[in-house]
């Protein structure tokens, strides 16, 4: 199997992506920095970009508006689960997820989650 520059085999990456898609709503798993970023961007892209294009082009008329609350609820659950998985990886309490709801602190907290190395990285480099 072809290896990537980082030494991770393509087969292992596919296995990782498959695992994340199966456990997208899991609050008890762990997530590294790249996993957190991919799920965060992927959920926004997968749900909101097609919705925005549909509304912008007015395809289907006003029928799409009835699914907007459901889409936003699913997106919020995925986001909270993703943040809890990242907090589990950092060995922090899940109550810190409430910081996302504080306007400016929430943005700083997301940056903290993106740039702080997880426990696997810390153990590996000691």
Helices and strands as residue ranges (DSSP letters): H 10-22, H 33-44, I 45-49, H 50-57, G 61-67, H 68-89, G 94-101, H 103-115, H 119-124
